[in-house]
Amino acid sequence: MSHYGNLQKIKNGKRTYGITPHIPGGFILPETLIKIGEVAKKYNGVLKITSGQRILITNLKEEDLKDIWEDLGMEPAVKNQYSVKNVEICPANFCKRSKYPTIGIGMKISKKFHGMPLPNRTKIGVAGCRNACSSVYSKDIGVLVDIDGKFFVTAGGSAGFYPRMSDIITKGLSEKEAYELVKSILEYYNEHGQMGEKLGDFIDRIGINTFRKDVLEKSNLKENL
């Protein structure tokens, strides 16, 4: 890994690199999108829409990486692998199926916790209904809205090497309560998780009942399943 980008491929001794600018929630201004396209074209980059609601620019030369970041004027999406790597957000405010305009809480979670150091890489998903677009149930932490317009929070999901369905921590929450529960889960995981231990593995180690009890107490919330 270069200081400015990730090694993507070595072919015939030639190394190519990729970079991923931070695009909070996958929402991007037209002028920023145009700038990414112009910079990619300038340096013969290949653009890839990622599963994490971002744009990867790959096929880059290592000697160009510093200049590319300066031309973009953007921050990297991931500065530390063991952190909150991403907060994925559905387009709730613009969707007919949404039960609540969840872009606000999603952006608040992204602004507050993106990049937060943790025992392992952690993804958060936010969705305005139980269809859970952006695969929220497979995220380490999920924030969703039920058919009654109330929030519920999930934890421990993973779609990686060892897939794991998340556990519902509690239901019937307000937006403020859901945000506070996410905060408590991250803090509790940081306090008690082992380095390199995914959140789902941590939950399995201590037991979902213990995890649920402790994070709800930390948030001054009651179990409601």
BELFENDA-V398488 format. One record per backbone hydrogen bond with DSSP energy under -1.0 kcal/mol. CO is the residue of the C=O (numbers start at 1). NH is the residue of the N-H. If there is no record, write none. Layout:
co: [CO	CO]
nh: [NH	NH]
This chain:
co: [5	6	9	11	14	16	16	17	18	19	20	23	24	29	30	31	32	33	34	35	36	37	38	39	40	41	46	48	50	54	56	57	58	60	61	62	64	65	66	67	68	69	75	81	82	83	83	84	86	88	90	91	92	100	102	103	104	105	106	107	108	109	110	113	116	119	122	122	123	124	125	126	128	129	132	135	136	137	139	140	141	142	143	144	146	150	151	152	153	154	155	158	164	167	170	173	174	175	176	177	178	179	180	181	182	183	184	185	186	187	188	189	194	198	199	200	201	202	203	207	208	209	210	211	212	213	214	215	216	217	224]
nh: [2	18	16	14	11	8	9	60	6	57	77	26	27	33	34	35	36	37	38	39	40	41	42	43	45	44	58	56	53	50	48	19	46	17	64	65	68	69	70	71	72	73	22	83	118	85	122	115	124	126	92	94	95	102	106	107	108	109	110	111	112	113	114	116	84	196	85	86	141	88	143	90	99	132	136	138	139	166	157	156	125	154	127	152	149	146	173	144	169	142	167	164	158	155	153	151	178	179	180	181	182	183	184	185	186	187	188	189	190	191	192	193	197	202	203	204	205	206	207	211	212	213	214	215	216	217	218	219	221	220	171]
